[in-house]
Amino acid sequence: MSKKIATILALVLTTGFSLSASEIGYDGDHITDKESKRGFAPHENYELVYADEFEDGELNLDEWKYRTGKRYPTGSDNYAKNVTVDDGKLKIEYGYEDRVGDTNEATLTGGGILSNKLFGYGYYEAKAKLFGETGGLHSSFWVFGQNGDNVTRPKNNNIIEIDFYEVNSGKPYKVGTNTHFKVGEQDTMGGFTQDGKPVVHPPIDTSAQEFVMGVEWLPNQINWYLDGELFRTVKNPYLYGPQMMWITALASYNFDKDIIVDKLPGESYWEYFRFFNVDLLGVNMLANPSFEYNDQSDFKPEHKRDMKFPVGWFTKGKDMSTAINVTMTNESYEGESILRHGTSKDYEVTTYIHVPFLPNETFTFSAMVRNPDGGDHKLTAGGEGMADTSIAIPKTEPGVWQEVKLENIKVVNGEAVVGISSSAKANQYLDIDNVSLFQVTGKDHHTSLEPFDMPVAEIISTDIIIKADITDERYKEVGGQFGSSGLKGYQGSKTRWALAAEGLYATWSPQLEKAGVYDIELFNVTHESRSETAFIEVNHVDGVAKIPLNQKTTQGIVEVGTFKLDPDSYVKVYGTPESGNLTFDTVIFKEEGSEELKVALQDGVVLIKDSNIGLLNGAIDKLDNTNSNVRLKLVDGVYYAPIEFMARKFGGGDVELDGKELTIFYQDEIMRYTPGTNIAKLGSETFTMKAECFVENGVWYAPAESLAEAFDANTMNVDDEFYFISHKDIPQISNMKERLEPLF
């Protein structure tokens, strides 16, 4: 047994954490002659920490496993035997079997490999030459999460897919790049487009020459480099979690209908795969840090994950099936969800995460916690060659979140395992939120890691925010002595206070010009001296609603409810006499559906009939800069959208004319549209559209509703003035037209 394997197994035994044992570690010790292997790393700060040069004559099965089985139901298969390591190269054969006579009908075969290790932020590079003699082979270099066994990989770990490249052998000169966010409904930033416009990469024939693809994955951007030349950036990727590395060459008639079997067998090959880490001071290196990836209020049922296994994390302990749960609550510190340890009997559990390929520097592990019931709870940290450290989580006041930090974690072999452990009695619950592991020593950032300012429309906010400010006529204090409080309120605002008494109250009046439906929120500021028997009273069109308010616990936004309000409506807060002090802060009146509308706009388009101008991801832009004929059409009562525009906006890849068909590469399938028919094809499947396709002024059109359905999007015809299409749910707002008009 190697020293490295023995060390890792010892770590498992002493801490209970599960790690995959391997000769190749996480700090690059196995790599020789590092300087000659820097390739096109974009900055000198990048450190080579993983490399497979494919020089051993066989695949290292400690590091990789084969991709086998059928990707598509018929006509193709993937085999381990199609993957070989020979002559310093990883080779994947494109072959066939069960050929029908001398025809081009056969079962096509390919294969691939995927890593046992997970990879996250850093720089990836591979040198390759891909098959291109005939169509049907889809060669790819990518990261993607696969759900695991909760021992070697997290049970839920499908978070993000970054396609460093996808190349179809029938078009070896086209390099496709994609980013697919896999939490909730799949959201795609990719294909052959960026910001709705074609991505232009340097000229290349991937079948005629070797080439090097490099990808830099950072918290605020993903950059693609072809032979060292930057050609694409995806800004502000909003999900993170280390994922598996994939190198695959899959064969299928879905990729190309013109396949010449006599050109087979052939192969795609890769000379190396290398990964570099970099110092990222202050960056949270944990997947799913606020436990939001399992479920959110707008997730459809098919997108929800098992709440007993936090996405990206491991769980262990004899009571893990009952005492570990991701819980949705409006009492979270951040977002909609928390991690909760606890059950109705005594329990012992641990929730932990393995963080790979870290710089050998000092880190801090922190979490926001609520521990009102006590128990033995700890933040813990360990790793190969590291001393195990922990810090006890103190008991907290009911309803109050408190930060706990485990500092001075010294990573020595490129990895860390951090977690939250609990050994507690029945009904001693621990809530955890906003967890982070960040580097505190090392080199300064080699580039800015600040989020990019994205071009979005000035979505005119109709929110009415009224603070407890005696200079604001909309806020009134009645019936007693009020004063300024030292407690901070909404967004750090000043607050007011008074001793609860008969006839004492404060009011917030939105002073509306006309009646409308509003969601009302109140920011509750808590303190041990505050009243437990306060009340919120909403005076609305249909009467008066009275809602209990506890000002000892549950600090933060209180969702009061949805009400129809008019110019005379107001909110009132008061308390039971002699019950304690009251705090008065901020009340927010949100016009119905305002938050949902923002989300739908930022992941959708609003088109205007017969116009080349639209609202694209919340920003006013042209549907096509080069062709003003690209526009929304209304024909015989049916709205038609430009097919190519829709493909580029909603995640389609390569779009081109193929004879009398328009073809789109979409989610590993070929989508086909033909003028004069209402039948479209996706791979081997057909679907019937609302009306026929047509071509006008060189622009291909299909029914907008049918196109949206094909791309898994939602639609709304807004008073025959606007056509709204979004991947997100479009709120049913009675005055939608009036809400959209100011955005243009």
Secondary structure, DSSP 8 states (H G I E B T S, - for coil): --HHHHHHHHHHHHH-------SS-SSSTT--SGGGG-TT-SSTT-EEEEEE---SSS--TTTEEE--B-SSSSSEEE-GGGEEEETTEEEEEEEEES--TTSS--EEEEEEEEEEEEE-SEEEEEEEE---SSS-EEEEEEEE-----SSSS-SS---EEEEEEEEETT-TT--EEEEEE-SSS-EEEEETEETTEE-------TTTS-EEEEEEEETTEEEEEETTEEEEEEE-------EEEEEEEEE-TTS-S---GGG-SEEEEEEEEEEEE---BT----SSTTS-SS--TT--GGG---TTS-TT-EEESTTHHHHEEEEE-TT-SSSSEEEEE--SS-EEEEEEEEEES--SSEEEEEEEEE-TT--EEEEEEE-TT---EEEE-----TT--EEEEEEEEE-SSSEEEEEEEEEE-TT--EEEEEEEEEE-SS---SS--S-------------EEE-S-TTSTTEEEESS--EEEEEE-GGG-EEEEEE--TT-EEEE----SS-EEEEEEEEE---TTB-SSEEEEEEETTEEEEEEE-SSS--EEEEEEEEEE-TT-EEEEEE-TTS-EEEE--EEEEETTHHHHHHHHHTEEEEEBT-SEEEETTEEEES-SS-TT--BEEETTEEEEEHHHHHHHTT---EEEETTEEEEEETTEEEEE-BT-SEEEETTEEEE-SS-BEEETTEEEEEHHHHHHHTT-EEEEETTTEEEEESS-----TTHHHHHGGG-
